[in-house]
Amino acid sequence: MTRTDLNALFAPKGIAVVGASRNPAKLGATMARSLSGFAERGGHLALVNSRDDTMYPSVAAAAEHGPVDLAVVCVPAAASVSVVAEAAAAGAGAAVICGGGFAEAGGPGIGYQDDLAAVAAETGIRLLGPNTSGFLAPHVGVTASFVPGVTQVRPGRVAVVAASGGVNHALSFLLTEAGHGVSLAVGLGNAVDVSAPDVLDHLAVDPGTGAVALHIESVADGPRLVEAVRRLSAERPVVALVVGRHDIGAFAASHTGALATSWRTTRAALAQAGAVTVDDERELVDAVGALSVTRARPAREAGVGVVTAQAGPGLLLLDDLRGRRARVPELTGTTQDTLGTLLPPLTFQANPVDTGRPGPELGRIFHAVASDPQVDVVAAYALYEPDAVDLVAAAEEGRVPEVPVVFGLGGTGEDVVAQRRDLLAAGIAVANDPRGVAAATGALLADARARERSTAAPTPSAAPTGIHGPHDEDQAKSLLDRIGVGTTPRRVCASRAEAHTALAELGGPVAVKILDAAILHKTEIGGVHLGIRSADELDSALDALDAVDAQRYLVESMASGGVDLVLGARRDPVFGPILLLGLGGTTAEALADVAIRLAPVAPEEAGAMSTELAGQALLDGWRGGPVLEPAELGRVVAALGDLLVANPDLDEIEVNPLRLTATGLVALDAVVIPREASDAQPHQ
């Protein structure tokens, strides 16, 4: 078995439970019971305990009587290292270390975990854990878990890859209740060896998996995770839940550093790689369940046709879809004419389509809506009314190729559960309530957007290289000039006389600033004076700058009014170069209204960042204001990212504000932070 092959772990022919026990309260006894189904299916299950004469004394002894691909280790941390080494020597290709007491416990546990890593590196054995409740592979009868009830998790098409063993099981139970089941469910624990990218690569070639639910708590190797998601999402959908939304990290020297928290960056990186991101575990189940059944055709802005048998739930569904920025277009006249022949005249038919109490015509209604040229997904909701209509037959009758249906079926009881399962068996995505329909529909739309664009990392364009050391504002703006980012005319002045000459040459109004590479936020120390038109006003400004020990001045023309943005490029400690776009000034920091991408980024992808901002309307001619051109934004953002990628001695480049004016984007201030100084840069 190679280091990339996880079949010994997830599809073993033989398993040894080390630390097995006849005491039902012991971990080893619980694990042996959970794995009894593996033996019933013909697998070699060996119980190992050197102190029990009814069991094998060692893994080597067990291997003499049948294959042992996987060792399930249920012994204390201090004994685990020698057990894993013994298992590797006996030919086992993988081991699961269930117990705790390793790095998560501190103290000696850190050393135990380091020793496990060393054994894995030396022998090639693959290790899951430590500190994990195990994994489930129902298709092959392996329930390597000590959690009660795991044998009830049914086989299905959804794989779960979770940082936490508890979350792994919670999601597996929820998926089973929703009628989906799992193909593989893995709790990574401390991930001393097998990590999320390893499992994702394994799933990329697993024909039994239709979609993957990914739960992330922390990321050790950002680029490796991103590449694994890219590879997997090219084959099957990935839905990611990232923990840590409300964490606040240490503030860095610039606004960009404060905004690009781990949670935001991780979500943005996974989405850029092709994953669909969700906010909670219920939404994760609805989203991944739908994507395991069906996918919408690739589209940048897919349209949703809403069909509801009850107006109230339909309003909840529509409201939730609007909150997800889903496009719910008015249906064409032809479609509405068709609906008019099927529905009473008082029902709303433009989209959403309110059917009233559903009847035999429901299938034709679905078909009419799905056939509308503006509709890519149908989102439907109805209460279970078996005397009124056969919902499964109606959904099948209404099918249109490449236009999936997400059906919300409300009700309770065994008949409703059976009806939902029949819908799933027919290839129709199912949810229990309007919110679930909206979550599943939103996932189909996000997946369609990701598939419409290329998720491959672009090749950076040519950019200036050899940039290093501190930069004052003029030097920073000169760098922007070189990559095609607009700035205003300016003059560097070493004396008051030169400043007066600059005012005469540029004409008013001008901005007058202190010029010092060590000062990042000049406004906070009184280092910026705006709207200077006359010599007297200039002298007053220079007096104020001299009072804060200005040695040089920057005099530059004032830009016309507009909307201020912040654009930053920085090196994230986990993911490497990233780009951030938000509303400018303190607004971005207060509202956290930002979009993030990994660098390098293609101009087309970068140009779409503004559509993710809650304040996007301000960039679209708000009250007669300027209109942002996506192509110009994409060119500027991509160029800044390429500049950072090409210069490893730079840690951060920030343009704040980047003003949208009637004539385009203009950088009004710029900061360049060298890599060697980033940790010690004063926040002035």
C-alpha positions as CSV (number, residue, x, y, z in Angstrom):
1,M,0.0,0.0,0.0
2,T,1.3,3.5,-0.9
3,R,1.1,6.5,1.3
4,T,-1.8,7.8,-0.8
5,D,-3.8,4.6,-0.7
6,L,-6.3,4.5,2.2
7,N,-8.0,1.2,1.3
8,A,-6.4,-0.6,4.2
9,L,-8.1,1.9,6.4
10,F,-11.5,2.3,4.9
11,A,-11.9,-1.1,3.0
12,P,-9.9,-3.6,5.1
13,K,-10.1,-7.4,4.6
14,G,-9.1,-8.0,8.2
15,I,-9.3,-5.9,11.4
16,A,-7.5,-6.4,14.8
17,V,-9.1,-4.7,17.9
18,V,-6.1,-4.2,20.2
19,G,-7.2,-3.7,23.8
20,A,-10.3,-5.8,23.3
21,S,-12.1,-6.7,26.5
22,R,-14.9,-8.9,27.8
23,N,-15.9,-6.1,30.2
24,P,-18.8,-4.4,28.3
25,A,-17.9,-1.0,29.9
26,K,-14.5,-1.0,28.3
27,L,-13.7,0.9,25.1
28,G,-12.3,-2.3,23.5
29,A,-15.5,-4.2,24.2
30,T,-17.6,-1.5,22.7
31,M,-15.5,-1.4,19.6
32,A,-15.6,-5.1,19.2
33,R,-19.4,-5.1,19.3
34,S,-19.6,-2.3,16.7
35,L,-17.4,-4.3,14.4
36,S,-19.3,-7.6,14.8
37,G,-21.1,-6.9,11.5
38,F,-17.8,-6.9,9.7
39,A,-17.2,-10.5,10.9
40,E,-20.8,-11.5,9.9
41,R,-20.0,-10.3,6.4
42,G,-17.0,-12.6,6.2
43,G,-14.3,-10.2,7.3
44,H,-11.5,-11.4,9.6
45,L,-12.1,-9.8,13.0
46,A,-9.4,-10.5,15.5
47,L,-9.6,-9.5,19.2
48,V,-6.2,-8.8,20.7
49,N,-5.4,-8.7,24.5
50,S,-2.3,-10.3,25.8
51,R,-3.9,-10.7,29.3
52,D,-6.9,-12.6,28.1
53,D,-6.3,-16.3,27.1
54,T,-9.5,-16.3,24.9
55,M,-8.0,-13.6,22.6
56,Y,-4.9,-13.3,20.5
57,P,-1.8,-12.1,22.4
58,S,-0.6,-9.8,19.7
59,V,-1.3,-8.4,16.3
60,A,1.3,-10.7,14.8
61,A,-0.4,-13.7,16.2
62,A,-3.7,-12.5,14.8
63,A,-2.1,-12.1,11.4
64,E,-1.1,-15.7,11.3
65,H,-4.8,-16.7,11.2
66,G,-6.0,-14.2,8.6
67,P,-5.3,-10.8,7.0
68,V,-4.9,-7.8,9.3
69,D,-5.0,-4.6,7.3
70,L,-6.4,-2.4,10.0
71,A,-5.5,-2.2,13.7
72,V,-8.1,-0.5,15.9
73,V,-6.1,0.7,19.0
74,C,-8.0,0.9,22.2
75,V,-5.2,1.2,24.8
76,P,-3.9,4.2,26.8
77,A,-1.8,6.8,25.1
78,A,1.4,5.7,26.6
79,A,1.0,2.2,25.2
80,S,-0.3,3.2,21.7
81,V,3.1,3.9,20.1
82,S,4.4,0.4,20.7
83,V,1.1,-1.1,19.6
84,V,1.1,0.8,16.3
85,A,4.8,-0.2,15.7
86,E,3.9,-3.8,16.3
87,A,0.9,-3.6,13.9
88,A,3.1,-2.1,11.2
89,A,5.6,-4.9,11.6
90,A,2.8,-7.5,11.4
91,G,1.8,-6.1,8.0
92,A,-1.1,-3.8,9.0
93,G,-1.4,-0.9,6.5
94,A,-3.5,1.4,8.8
95,A,-4.4,2.0,12.4
96,V,-7.1,4.0,14.2
97,I,-6.1,5.4,17.6
98,C,-9.3,6.0,19.5
99,G,-8.1,7.2,22.9
100,G,-7.2,10.6,24.1
101,G,-4.3,11.9,26.2
102,F,-2.2,13.1,23.3
103,A,-1.4,16.6,22.1
104,E,-4.9,17.8,23.1
105,A,-4.0,17.1,26.7
106,G,-0.6,18.7,26.7
107,G,2.3,17.5,28.8
108,P,3.5,14.0,28.0
109,G,0.7,13.6,25.5
110,I,2.5,15.9,23.1
111,G,5.5,13.5,23.1
112,Y,3.2,10.5,22.6
113,Q,1.7,12.2,19.5
114,D,5.1,13.1,18.1
115,D,6.2,9.5,18.6
116,L,3.1,8.3,16.7
117,A,4.0,10.6,13.8
118,A,7.5,9.2,13.8
119,V,6.3,5.6,13.6
120,A,4.0,6.5,10.7
121,A,6.8,8.2,8.8
122,E,9.2,5.3,9.4
123,T,6.9,2.4,8.6
124,G,4.4,3.9,6.2
125,I,1.4,2.8,8.2
126,R,-1.5,5.2,7.9
127,L,-2.9,6.6,11.2
128,L,-6.4,8.0,11.8
129,G,-6.5,10.0,15.0
130,P,-5.5,9.9,17.8
131,N,-8.4,11.2,19.9
132,T,-11.1,10.1,17.5
133,S,-14.3,8.2,17.8
134,G,-13.5,6.5,14.5
135,F,-15.2,6.1,11.2
136,L,-18.1,4.4,9.4
137,A,-18.0,2.6,6.1
138,P,-21.5,1.0,6.0
139,H,-21.1,-0.3,2.4
140,V,-18.4,-2.7,3.6
141,G,-19.8,-3.3,7.0
142,V,-17.1,-1.4,8.9
143,T,-18.3,0.6,11.9
144,A,-15.1,1.4,13.6
145,S,-16.7,3.5,16.3
146,F,-17.6,3.3,19.9
147,V,-20.6,5.6,19.7
148,P,-24.0,3.8,20.4
149,G,-26.4,3.5,17.5
150,V,-23.8,3.6,14.7
151,T,-24.9,0.3,13.3
152,Q,-28.2,2.1,12.4
153,V,-26.5,4.5,10.0
154,R,-27.6,3.3,6.6
155,P,-25.4,3.1,3.5
156,G,-25.9,6.1,1.2
157,R,-24.2,8.4,-1.3
158,V,-22.9,11.1,1.1
159,A,-19.5,11.1,2.6
160,V,-18.6,13.0,5.8
161,V,-15.2,14.3,6.6
162,A,-15.2,16.0,10.0
163,A,-12.6,17.5,12.2
164,S,-14.5,16.2,15.2
165,G,-15.6,12.7,15.9
166,G,-18.7,14.0,17.6
167,V,-19.7,16.1,14.6
168,N,-19.0,13.2,12.3
169,H,-21.5,11.1,14.1
170,A,-24.0,13.9,14.5
171,L,-24.0,14.5,10.7
172,S,-24.2,10.8,10.0
173,F,-27.3,10.4,12.2
174,L,-28.9,13.5,10.6
175,L,-28.2,12.2,7.1
176,T,-29.7,8.9,8.0
177,E,-32.8,10.5,9.4
178,A,-33.1,12.6,6.2
179,G,-33.1,9.4,4.2
180,H,-29.6,9.7,2.7
181,G,-27.2,7.6,4.7
182,V,-23.4,7.7,4.2
183,S,-20.8,6.1,2.0
184,L,-18.0,7.0,4.4
185,A,-18.0,9.1,7.6
186,V,-14.6,10.0,9.1
187,G,-13.7,11.8,12.3
188,L,-10.2,13.0,12.0
189,G,-9.4,13.8,15.6
190,N,-5.9,15.1,16.1
191,A,-5.0,14.1,12.5
192,V,-1.4,13.2,13.3
193,D,-1.2,11.5,9.9
194,V,-4.4,11.1,7.9
195,S,-5.9,14.6,7.4
196,A,-8.8,16.1,5.5
197,P,-6.9,16.4,2.2
198,D,-6.0,12.7,2.4
199,V,-9.6,11.6,2.8
200,L,-10.8,14.0,0.1
201,D,-8.3,12.6,-2.4
202,H,-9.6,9.1,-1.5
203,L,-13.2,10.1,-2.1
204,A,-12.3,11.7,-5.5
205,V,-12.0,8.2,-6.9
206,D,-14.7,6.5,-4.9
207,P,-17.6,5.6,-7.2
208,G,-19.9,5.1,-4.2
209,T,-19.8,8.7,-3.1
210,G,-22.1,11.3,-4.7
211,A,-21.3,14.3,-2.6
212,V,-19.1,15.2,0.3
213,A,-19.9,17.0,3.6
214,L,-16.7,18.7,4.9
215,H,-16.5,20.0,8.5
216,I,-13.5,22.3,9.3
217,E,-12.3,23.5,12.7
218,S,-8.7,24.5,11.8
219,V,-6.4,24.2,8.8
220,A,-2.8,23.1,9.1
221,D,-1.9,23.3,5.4
222,G,-4.1,25.7,3.4
223,P,-2.7,25.2,-0.1
224,R,-2.9,21.4,0.3
225,L,-6.5,21.6,1.4
226,V,-7.5,23.9,-1.4
227,E,-5.9,21.6,-4.0
228,A,-7.7,18.6,-2.6
229,V,-11.0,20.4,-2.7
230,R,-10.3,21.5,-6.3
231,R,-9.6,17.9,-7.4
232,L,-12.6,16.5,-5.6
233,S,-15.1,19.2,-6.7
234,A,-14.2,18.5,-10.3
235,E,-15.6,15.0,-9.8
236,R,-18.4,15.5,-7.2
237,P,-19.9,18.3,-5.1
238,V,-18.3,19.4,-1.8
239,V,-20.3,21.2,0.9
240,A,-18.2,22.8,3.6
241,L,-19.1,24.0,7.1
242,V,-16.3,26.1,8.7
243,V,-16.4,26.6,12.4
244,G,-15.3,29.9,14.0
245,R,-17.6,32.6,12.6
246,H,-17.5,34.7,15.7
247,D,-13.8,34.4,16.6
248,I,-11.8,37.6,16.5
249,G,-8.1,37.3,15.8
250,A,-5.4,39.8,16.7
251,F,-5.5,43.0,14.8
252,A,-2.7,43.3,12.2
253,A,-1.1,46.6,11.1
254,S,-3.7,47.3,8.5
255,H,-7.4,47.1,8.1
256,T,-6.9,44.1,5.8
257,G,-5.2,42.1,8.5
258,A,-8.1,42.8,10.9
259,L,-10.7,41.8,8.3
260,A,-9.3,38.6,6.9
261,T,-10.0,36.3,9.9
262,S,-9.4,32.6,9.6
263,W,-13.1,31.9,9.3
264,R,-13.7,34.3,6.4
265,T,-10.5,33.3,4.7
266,T,-11.1,29.6,5.0
267,R,-14.7,29.9,3.6
268,A,-13.5,32.0,0.7
269,A,-10.6,29.7,-0.1
270,L,-12.9,26.6,-0.2
271,A,-15.5,28.4,-2.3
272,Q,-12.9,29.5,-4.7
273,A,-11.7,25.9,-5.0
274,G,-15.3,24.8,-5.9
275,A,-16.9,24.0,-2.6
276,V,-20.4,25.2,-1.5
277,T,-20.2,26.8,1.9
278,V,-23.0,26.7,4.5
279,D,-23.6,28.2,8.0
280,D,-24.8,25.3,10.2
281,E,-25.1,21.6,10.3
282,R,-28.8,21.5,9.3
283,E,-28.1,23.5,6.2
284,L,-25.1,21.2,5.5
285,V,-27.4,18.2,5.6
286,D,-30.0,19.8,3.3
287,A,-27.3,21.1,0.9
288,V,-25.2,17.9,0.6
289,G,-28.3,15.7,0.5
290,A,-29.6,17.6,-2.5
291,L,-26.3,17.6,-4.3
292,S,-25.9,13.9,-3.8
293,V,-29.1,13.4,-5.7
294,T,-29.0,16.1,-8.4
295,R,-27.1,19.1,-9.8
296,A,-28.1,22.1,-11.8
297,R,-26.5,22.9,-15.1
298,P,-23.5,25.3,-14.9
299,A,-24.7,28.9,-14.8
300,R,-23.4,32.2,-13.4
301,E,-26.8,33.4,-12.3
302,A,-29.3,30.5,-12.4
303,G,-33.0,31.3,-12.1
304,V,-35.4,29.6,-9.6
305,G,-39.0,28.8,-10.3
306,V,-41.0,28.6,-7.0
307,V,-44.1,26.4,-6.8
308,T,-46.1,26.3,-3.6
309,A,-49.3,24.6,-2.6
310,Q,-49.7,26.8,0.5
311,A,-49.1,30.6,0.3
312,G,-47.6,31.0,3.8
313,P,-44.8,28.5,3.4
314,G,-44.3,29.8,-0.1
315,L,-43.6,33.3,1.3
316,L,-41.1,31.9,3.8
317,L,-39.4,30.1,1.0
318,L,-39.3,33.1,-1.3
319,D,-38.0,35.3,1.5
320,D,-35.2,32.9,2.3
321,L,-34.2,32.6,-1.4
322,R,-34.1,36.4,-1.7
323,G,-31.8,36.5,1.4
324,R,-29.5,34.1,-0.4
325,R,-29.5,36.5,-3.5
326,A,-31.2,33.8,-5.6
327,R,-32.7,35.1,-8.8
328,V,-36.5,34.4,-8.9
329,P,-37.4,35.8,-12.4
330,E,-40.9,36.6,-13.6
331,L,-42.0,33.7,-15.8
332,T,-42.5,34.4,-19.5
333,G,-45.9,35.2,-21.0
334,T,-46.0,31.8,-22.6
335,T,-45.5,30.0,-19.3
336,Q,-48.1,32.2,-17.6
337,D,-50.6,31.5,-20.3
338,T,-50.0,27.8,-19.8
339,L,-50.4,28.1,-16.1
340,G,-53.6,30.1,-16.6
341,T,-55.2,27.0,-18.2
342,L,-54.3,24.9,-15.2
343,L,-54.9,27.2,-12.2
344,P,-57.8,29.3,-10.9
345,P,-57.6,32.9,-12.0
346,L,-57.1,34.3,-8.5
347,T,-53.9,32.4,-7.8
348,F,-50.5,34.1,-8.3
349,Q,-48.8,32.7,-11.3
350,A,-45.9,35.0,-12.2
351,N,-43.3,33.4,-9.9
352,P,-43.8,32.1,-7.2
353,V,-46.7,30.0,-8.6
354,D,-49.3,29.5,-5.9
355,T,-51.3,26.4,-6.8
356,G,-53.7,26.4,-4.0
357,R,-54.6,22.9,-2.7
358,P,-52.8,20.7,-5.2
359,G,-54.7,18.5,-7.6
360,P,-54.0,16.2,-10.6
361,E,-52.7,19.1,-12.6
362,L,-49.7,19.6,-10.3
363,G,-47.3,17.6,-12.5
364,R,-48.2,19.7,-15.5
365,I,-47.6,22.9,-13.4
366,F,-44.2,21.6,-12.5
367,H,-43.4,20.9,-16.2
368,A,-44.6,24.3,-17.3
369,V,-42.4,26.1,-14.7
370,A,-39.4,23.9,-15.3
371,S,-39.7,24.5,-19.1
372,D,-39.5,28.3,-18.7
373,P,-36.3,29.5,-20.4
374,Q,-35.4,31.5,-17.3
375,V,-35.7,28.7,-14.8
376,D,-32.8,26.4,-14.0
377,V,-34.1,25.0,-10.7
378,V,-37.6,24.4,-9.4
379,A,-38.1,24.9,-5.6
380,A,-41.4,23.5,-4.4
381,Y,-43.3,23.0,-1.2
382,A,-46.5,21.2,-0.3
383,L,-48.0,19.6,2.8
384,Y,-48.6,15.9,2.6
385,E,-52.2,15.4,1.4
386,P,-52.4,11.9,-0.1
387,D,-56.1,12.3,-0.9
388,A,-55.4,15.3,-3.1
389,V,-52.5,14.3,-5.3
390,D,-49.7,11.7,-5.7
391,L,-46.7,14.0,-5.1
392,V,-44.1,11.5,-6.4
393,A,-46.0,11.0,-9.6
394,A,-46.5,14.7,-10.0
395,A,-42.8,15.4,-9.5
396,E,-41.8,12.8,-12.0
397,E,-44.4,14.0,-14.5
398,G,-43.1,17.5,-14.2
399,R,-39.5,16.7,-14.9
400,V,-37.5,18.6,-17.5
401,P,-34.0,17.4,-18.4
402,E,-31.2,19.4,-16.6
403,V,-33.7,21.3,-14.4
404,P,-33.6,19.7,-11.0
405,V,-36.5,19.9,-8.5
406,V,-36.1,20.5,-4.8
407,F,-39.3,19.3,-3.1
408,G,-40.2,20.4,0.5
409,L,-42.7,17.9,1.9
410,G,-44.3,19.0,5.1
411,G,-46.0,16.6,7.5
412,T,-45.2,13.9,10.1
413,G,-45.5,10.2,10.5
414,E,-44.3,7.1,8.8
415,D,-46.2,7.8,5.6
416,V,-44.5,11.2,5.2
417,V,-41.1,9.6,5.8
418,A,-41.9,6.9,3.2
419,Q,-43.0,9.6,0.7
420,R,-39.8,11.5,1.1
421,R,-37.7,8.4,0.5
422,D,-39.7,7.6,-2.6
423,L,-38.9,11.1,-3.9
424,L,-35.3,10.6,-3.2
425,A,-35.3,7.2,-4.9
426,A,-36.8,9.0,-8.0
427,G,-33.8,11.4,-8.0
428,I,-35.7,14.3,-6.6
429,A,-34.0,16.4,-3.8
430,V,-36.1,16.5,-0.6
431,A,-36.4,18.8,2.4
432,N,-38.7,18.9,5.4
433,D,-39.5,22.6,5.5
434,P,-39.3,25.9,3.5
435,R,-35.9,26.8,5.0
436,G,-34.5,23.4,4.0
437,V,-35.8,23.9,0.5
438,A,-34.1,27.3,0.3
439,A,-30.8,25.8,1.7
440,A,-30.8,23.0,-0.8
441,T,-31.7,25.3,-3.7
442,G,-29.0,27.8,-2.7
443,A,-26.5,24.9,-2.7
444,L,-27.5,23.9,-6.2
445,L,-27.1,27.5,-7.4
446,A,-23.7,27.9,-5.7
447,D,-22.6,24.6,-7.3
448,A,-23.8,25.8,-10.7
449,R,-21.8,29.0,-10.3
450,A,-18.7,27.1,-9.3
451,R,-19.0,24.8,-12.3
452,E,-19.6,27.6,-14.7
453,R,-16.2,29.2,-13.9
454,S,-12.8,27.5,-13.8
455,T,-11.7,26.7,-10.3
456,A,-8.1,26.0,-11.4
457,A,-5.5,28.4,-10.0
458,P,-4.5,30.8,-12.8
459,T,-0.9,31.5,-13.8
460,P,0.1,34.9,-12.5
461,S,0.8,37.6,-15.1
462,A,4.1,39.4,-15.4
463,A,4.6,41.7,-12.4
464,P,7.5,43.8,-11.1
465,T,9.9,41.7,-9.0
466,G,12.7,42.4,-6.5
467,I,10.4,44.7,-4.4
468,H,11.5,44.8,-0.8
469,G,11.9,47.2,2.2
470,P,9.7,49.9,3.7
471,H,7.7,52.1,1.3
472,D,6.4,55.6,1.9
473,E,3.2,56.6,0.3
474,D,4.8,58.0,-2.9
475,Q,6.9,54.9,-3.3
476,A,3.8,52.7,-2.8
477,K,1.8,54.7,-5.3
478,S,4.7,54.5,-7.8
479,L,4.5,50.8,-7.5
480,L,0.8,50.9,-8.2
481,D,1.5,53.1,-11.2
482,R,3.7,50.3,-12.6
483,I,1.0,47.7,-12.4
484,G,-1.7,50.0,-13.9
485,V,-3.6,51.1,-10.9
486,G,-4.6,54.8,-11.2
487,T,-3.3,57.4,-8.8
488,T,-3.6,61.2,-8.8
489,P,-0.8,63.6,-9.8
490,R,1.6,64.3,-6.8
491,R,4.8,65.8,-5.7
492,V,7.3,64.8,-3.0
493,C,8.5,67.9,-1.2
494,A,11.5,68.2,1.2
495,S,10.8,71.8,2.2
496,R,8.0,74.3,2.5
497,A,9.2,76.1,-0.6
498,E,8.9,72.9,-2.6
499,A,5.4,72.4,-1.2
500,H,4.4,75.9,-2.4
501,T,5.8,75.1,-5.9
502,A,3.8,71.9,-6.0
503,L,0.6,73.7,-5.1
504,A,1.3,76.2,-7.9
505,E,2.0,73.4,-10.4
506,L,-0.9,71.1,-9.5
507,G,-3.5,73.8,-8.7
508,G,-6.0,73.4,-5.9
509,P,-7.6,71.6,-4.3
510,V,-4.7,69.4,-3.1
511,A,-4.1,67.0,-0.2
512,V,-1.1,67.6,1.9
513,K,0.3,64.7,3.9
514,I,3.2,63.7,6.1
515,L,5.5,61.4,4.1
516,D,7.1,58.7,6.3
517,A,7.3,55.0,5.6
518,A,7.0,54.2,9.3
519,I,3.6,55.8,9.7
520,L,0.8,53.6,8.3
521,H,-2.3,55.5,9.4
522,K,-1.5,59.2,8.9
523,T,-4.9,60.5,9.7
524,E,-4.8,59.3,13.2
525,I,-1.9,61.5,14.1
526,G,-3.1,64.6,12.2
527,G,-0.9,63.8,9.2
528,V,-3.4,64.5,6.4
529,H,-5.0,67.8,5.4
530,L,-7.5,68.0,2.5
531,G,-9.0,70.6,0.3
532,I,-6.0,73.0,0.3
533,R,-6.4,75.7,-2.3
534,S,-4.4,78.8,-1.2
535,A,-0.9,79.5,0.0
536,D,-2.2,80.5,3.4
537,E,-4.1,77.3,3.8
538,L,-1.0,75.4,2.7
539,D,1.1,77.2,5.4
540,S,-1.4,76.2,8.1
541,A,-1.3,72.6,6.9
542,L,2.5,72.6,6.9
543,D,2.5,74.1,10.4
544,A,0.4,71.2,11.6
545,L,2.6,68.6,9.9
546,D,5.7,70.2,11.4
547,A,4.1,69.8,14.8
548,V,4.2,66.0,14.3
549,D,7.8,66.1,13.2
550,A,7.2,65.9,9.4
551,Q,10.5,65.7,7.5
552,R,8.9,65.5,4.1
553,Y,5.6,66.3,2.6
554,L,3.4,64.8,-0.1
555,V,1.3,67.2,-2.1
556,E,-1.2,65.6,-4.5
557,S,-4.3,66.6,-6.5
558,M,-7.6,65.7,-4.9
559,A,-9.7,63.1,-6.6
560,S,-13.3,63.7,-7.5
561,G,-16.0,62.4,-5.2
562,G,-17.2,58.8,-5.4
563,V,-17.5,55.6,-3.3
564,D,-14.5,54.4,-1.3
565,L,-13.3,50.8,-1.2
566,V,-10.5,49.1,0.5
567,L,-8.4,46.6,-1.5
568,G,-5.6,44.6,0.2
569,A,-3.2,41.8,-0.6
570,R,-1.6,40.0,2.3
571,R,0.1,36.7,3.2
572,D,-2.2,34.6,5.2
573,P,-0.2,32.3,7.6
574,V,-2.3,29.3,6.5
575,F,-3.4,29.9,2.9
576,G,-0.6,32.2,1.6
577,P,-1.3,35.2,-0.6
578,I,-4.9,36.4,-0.4
579,L,-6.9,39.4,-1.6
580,L,-9.6,41.3,0.2
581,L,-12.2,43.8,-1.1
582,G,-14.6,45.8,1.0
583,L,-16.2,49.1,1.6
584,G,-13.4,51.6,2.4
585,G,-12.3,53.3,5.6
586,T,-13.6,52.2,9.0
587,T,-16.9,51.0,7.4
588,A,-15.3,47.8,6.2
589,E,-13.9,47.1,9.6
590,A,-17.1,47.8,11.5
591,L,-19.5,45.9,9.1
592,A,-17.1,43.2,8.0
593,D,-18.6,43.6,4.5
594,V,-15.8,42.0,2.6
595,A,-15.0,39.5,-0.2
596,I,-11.8,37.4,-0.1
597,R,-9.9,35.5,-2.8
598,L,-6.7,33.5,-2.9
599,A,-4.0,35.0,-5.1
600,P,-3.3,34.7,-7.9
601,V,-6.8,35.1,-9.2
602,A,-8.1,35.4,-12.7
603,P,-9.4,39.0,-13.6
604,E,-12.9,37.6,-14.4
605,E,-13.1,36.0,-11.0
606,A,-11.7,39.1,-9.2
607,G,-14.2,41.3,-11.0
608,A,-17.1,39.4,-9.4
609,M,-15.9,40.1,-5.8
610,S,-18.0,43.2,-5.5
611,T,-21.2,41.2,-6.1
612,E,-20.6,39.6,-2.7
613,L,-20.7,42.9,-0.8
614,A,-23.8,43.8,1.1
615,G,-23.1,47.4,0.0
616,Q,-22.9,46.4,-3.7
617,A,-25.8,48.7,-4.6
618,L,-23.5,51.7,-3.8
619,L,-21.2,50.6,-6.6
620,D,-24.0,50.5,-9.2
621,G,-24.9,54.1,-9.7
622,W,-26.5,54.7,-6.3
623,R,-28.4,58.0,-6.4
624,G,-26.6,59.1,-9.6
625,G,-23.2,58.0,-8.4
626,P,-20.5,56.2,-10.4
627,V,-20.9,52.7,-11.7
628,L,-18.2,50.1,-11.1
629,E,-17.0,48.2,-14.2
630,P,-16.3,44.6,-13.3
631,A,-13.5,44.3,-15.9
632,E,-11.6,47.3,-14.4
633,L,-12.0,46.0,-10.9
634,G,-10.9,42.5,-12.0
635,R,-7.8,43.9,-13.7
636,V,-6.8,46.0,-10.6
637,V,-7.4,43.2,-8.1
638,A,-5.6,40.6,-10.1
639,A,-2.7,42.9,-10.7
640,L,-2.3,43.5,-7.0
641,G,-2.4,39.8,-6.2
642,D,0.2,39.1,-8.9
643,L,2.4,41.7,-7.4
644,L,2.3,40.1,-4.0
645,V,2.8,36.6,-5.4
646,A,5.9,37.8,-7.4
647,N,7.6,39.5,-4.4
648,P,8.2,37.1,-1.5
649,D,9.8,39.9,0.5
650,L,6.5,41.8,0.7
651,D,3.9,40.8,3.4
652,E,1.1,43.2,2.6
653,I,-0.1,45.8,0.2
654,E,-3.1,47.9,1.0
655,V,-5.0,50.5,-1.0
656,N,-7.4,52.3,1.3
657,P,-9.3,54.1,0.0
658,L,-9.5,52.9,-3.6
659,R,-12.1,55.4,-4.8
660,L,-14.7,54.6,-7.5
661,T,-15.1,57.9,-9.5
662,A,-17.0,58.8,-12.6
663,T,-13.8,58.1,-14.6
664,G,-12.8,54.9,-12.9
665,L,-10.8,53.6,-9.9
666,V,-8.2,55.8,-8.2
667,A,-5.9,54.8,-5.3
668,L,-6.0,57.7,-2.8
669,D,-3.6,56.0,-0.2
670,A,-1.4,53.0,-0.3
671,V,0.7,51.0,2.2
672,V,3.4,48.5,1.5
673,I,4.6,46.4,4.4
674,P,7.8,44.3,4.0
675,R,7.7,40.8,5.2
676,E,10.5,41.1,7.7
677,A,8.8,44.0,9.4
678,S,5.2,42.8,9.4
679,D,5.2,41.5,13.0
680,A,6.7,44.6,14.5
681,Q,5.1,47.3,12.4
682,P,3.7,50.1,14.6
683,H,0.0,50.8,14.3
684,Q,0.1,54.6,14.2
